[in-house]
Structure formats: structure tokens, C-alpha cells
Amino acid sequence: MKTIVIMIMGVLAISFYSCKDEDVDRIDDPIGDETVELNYNFDSGDEGWDAGIAGFLIDEEDLYGFNVEQTTAPFDEDEGVLKLSASNPNDHLFMYASKQITGLEPNTQYNINFTVELASLVVVDTTGFVTDTIGLGTDTTGVDTTGIYTSINDTVFIKAGVANEELVTEADDFDFLQLVGIDIGEPGADGNDLVVIGSFPGDTTDINVTLHTASTETPITAITNDDGDLWLLVGAESFGTNTEIYIGSISVEIEK
């Protein structure tokens, strides 16, 4: 199989909930048995990836303190990462990075695979949680509850998917701002457009932040719009009080 590899070198120019012409990657249409590979690392910039959050109440965005920046990797000071961070007052946070690509055949189905290298730092507030008292003289429960909450709340779910229109947020019937035109799925589960490609406990200190790799098991199918465009999306779902996501690299394979 012939493979076309495109290395993308980025310029630091972060934008939120929008896409600029200079951040769009134009690629040749993969035909026949050709595969296009797009490889992004964040050593020198954001590679033209936009970033945002979804699933929060209208007018409460300031409570999340969402921030995105290209910075040094906590797991390797010689590497760069795209860092997404936010607080989580509603106990469910979806942060994402997206990238527009063009030059594909209009209204055509493509198969897309993702491989993402990333790490996370998750703070879990256990105030008010029932704690384990087994073995203590004061124990009256007879039930070991240690880890029941933290095992859920410190887990980070990595999702990947593809849209054929620019990603924007609109209020739903409950006044939560949600991504429009793409189904990200229920917490921790696949949606029609995004699938879980990995999950792992978030590190709780910045001393030993661990790099993880998440990949699609089967290709994600998507149909381009009338202009031959697609939007790649990598998202992180967290239930901790505060979450930092460090994306080290994103590799994408596209074929018919």
C-alpha cells in the first residue's frame, strides 16, 4: 500500500471555538490504495489545532477557567505539548482540540484512524465522600468504600472523531452549551461520531506524570462536505475537580 506522509510544522496561534484559514491543512485526495498520514507534534507550536470545552451552563464559562497553551511536557522537558486545562464545577468536563483539513473529494466517505499520545493531571475533591472505616473501632458500616468515588472521578476518557462542519456550541433544552452537529456520546461511552479510544487514571501529582497512547481499534468513517472538508477532533472527558491534559502528538491516517 502506498503511503503519503505529511509532517505538519505548526505556528503558535491558538484560537477558541473558531478556525482560521492559515490553520487549515490542504492535502491531496487519497485515491486507490493510497493512505495519507498526518503527523502533528507540539514541540514548537499548536500546529493549527483549535480548542474548546462543552457541556457547561450558559454564562458559567468563567467558572471553568479554561486555558490552552503550547508548553513544555511534564513528562519530558525536551518535548512540547498542547496543554488543555480547566476546573470542573459540574463534575463532568469535556475538553477538545480540533483541526480542519481540506482537499478531499466532496461528499465522499473516508476511513480515519487516530493515534494520540497524551498525559493528564487530575485533582479529585473528596470532601463529603464516605471513607473506609473497616478495621477501626468506630466502624459501623461493615462496608469498604475506599476508592468507590476516586476510581470513577480520576478516570480520563479519550475520545476521537470526525465532523464535516465547523465545530460550534449552542445551548440545549437544559441551557447547557453543547457541540452542534456531532454526537460525542454519553460520559465514558461512544457516540455516533466520537468513540472512546482509551481510558486511564489521571495522575494526581505533577512529579511522575505518565505518557499514554490511545488509538482507534477500527477506522472511523466520515463523509466530507460539499467542499471536501473534514474536522478532526480529539477530546478528553474528566470527572475530577480540576483537570490538565497534555497532548504530545496526534497521528491520523486517512484512506478511502
JOHUPE-V519850 format. One record per backbone hydrogen bond with DSSP energy under -0.5 kcal/mol. NH is the residue of the N-H (numbers start at 1). CO is the residue of the C=O. E is the energy in kcal/mol with one decimal. If there is no record, write none. Layout:
<<NH & CO & E> <NH & CO & E>>
This chain:
<<4 & 35 & -3.7> <5 & 3 & -0.6> <6 & 4 & -0.5> <6 & 37 & -3.3> <7 & 5 & -0.5> <8 & 6 & -0.6> <8 & 39 & -1.9> <9 & 7 & -0.6> <10 & 8 & -0.5> <13 & 11 & -0.7> <17 & 51 & -1.1> <23 & 20 & -1.9> <24 & 21 & -1.6> <25 & 100 & -2.0> <26 & 24 & -0.6> <27 & 25 & -0.5> <27 & 102 & -2.6> <34 & 31 & -2.2> <35 & 2 & -1.8> <36 & 254 & -2.7> <37 & 4 & -3.4> <37 & 35 & -0.5> <38 & 252 & -3.0> <39 & 6 & -1.9> <39 & 37 & -0.5> <40 & 38 & -0.5> <40 & 250 & -2.9> <41 & 8 & -0.6> <42 & 80 & -0.6> <42 & 248 & -1.0> <49 & 46 & -2.0> <50 & 98 & -2.8> <51 & 15 & -1.5> <52 & 96 & -2.1> <54 & 94 & -2.0> <55 & 177 & -3.4> <56 & 177 & -0.9> <58 & 175 & -2.3> <60 & 57 & -1.9> <63 & 60 & -1.2> <64 & 60 & -0.5> <64 & 61 & -1.5> <65 & 61 & -0.8> <66 & 61 & -0.5> <67 & 85 & -2.4> <69 & 83 & -2.0> <71 & 69 & -0.5> <71 & 81 & -2.3> <73 & 76 & -0.6> <73 & 79 & -3.0> <76 & 73 & -0.6> <79 & 76 & -2.0> <81 & 71 & -2.7> <82 & 247 & -2.3> <83 & 69 & -3.2> <83 & 81 & -0.7> <84 & 82 & -0.5> <84 & 245 & -2.5> <85 & 67 & -2.4> <86 & 243 & -2.0> <87 & 64 & -3.5> <88 & 241 & -1.9> <91 & 88 & -1.6> <93 & 238 & -2.8> <94 & 54 & -1.0> <95 & 93 & -0.5> <95 & 236 & -2.3> <96 & 52 & -2.5> <97 & 234 & -2.7> <98 & 50 & -2.1> <99 & 232 & -2.0> <101 & 230 & -3.0> <102 & 25 & -2.7> <103 & 227 & -0.5> <104 & 228 & -1.7> <107 & 225 & -1.6> <108 & 105 & -0.8> <110 & 222 & -2.9> <111 & 255 & -3.8> <112 & 220 & -2.6> <113 & 253 & -2.1> <115 & 251 & -2.1> <116 & 214 & -3.2> <117 & 249 & -2.3> <118 & 116 & -0.5> <118 & 212 & -2.4> <119 & 246 & -2.0> <121 & 244 & -2.4> <122 & 203 & -2.9> <123 & 242 & -2.9> <124 & 122 & -0.5> <125 & 123 & -0.5> <126 & 124 & -0.8> <129 & 126 & -2.4> <136 & 133 & -2.3> <139 & 136 & -1.7> <145 & 143 & -0.8> <148 & 145 & -1.9> <151 & 147 & -2.1> <152 & 149 & -1.0> <153 & 149 & -3.2> <154 & 150 & -2.0> <155 & 152 & -1.3> <156 & 200 & -2.7> <157 & 237 & -2.4> <158 & 156 & -0.5> <158 & 198 & -3.3> <159 & 157 & -0.5> <159 & 235 & -2.8> <160 & 195 & -2.1> <161 & 233 & -2.2> <162 & 193 & -0.9> <163 & 231 & -2.3> <170 & 178 & -2.4> <172 & 176 & -2.4> <175 & 172 & -1.8> <177 & 56 & -3.6> <178 & 170 & -2.9> <178 & 176 & -0.6> <180 & 168 & -2.6> <184 & 182 & -0.8> <186 & 190 & -0.6> <189 & 186 & -2.5> <191 & 194 & -3.7> <193 & 183 & -1.8> <194 & 183 & -1.5> <195 & 160 & -2.4> <197 & 158 & -2.9> <197 & 195 & -0.5> <198 & 158 & -1.1> <200 & 156 & -1.7> <202 & 154 & -3.8> <203 & 120 & -1.5> <212 & 118 & -3.3> <214 & 116 & -2.8> <215 & 197 & -1.0> <216 & 114 & -2.0> <220 & 112 & -3.3> <222 & 110 & -2.0> <224 & 108 & -2.2> <225 & 229 & -1.4> <228 & 225 & -1.8> <230 & 101 & -2.2> <231 & 163 & -3.1> <232 & 99 & -3.1> <232 & 230 & -0.5> <233 & 161 & -2.2> <234 & 97 & -2.6> <235 & 159 & -3.1> <236 & 95 & -3.1> <237 & 157 & -3.0> <238 & 93 & -2.5> <239 & 153 & -0.6> <239 & 155 & -0.6> <241 & 123 & -2.2> <242 & 123 & -1.6> <243 & 86 & -2.5> <244 & 121 & -2.3> <245 & 84 & -3.4> <246 & 119 & -3.1> <247 & 82 & -2.7> <247 & 245 & -0.6> <248 & 117 & -2.7> <248 & 246 & -0.7> <249 & 117 & -1.5> <250 & 40 & -2.3> <251 & 115 & -2.9> <252 & 38 & -2.7> <253 & 113 & -2.2> <254 & 36 & -2.8> <255 & 111 & -2.1>>
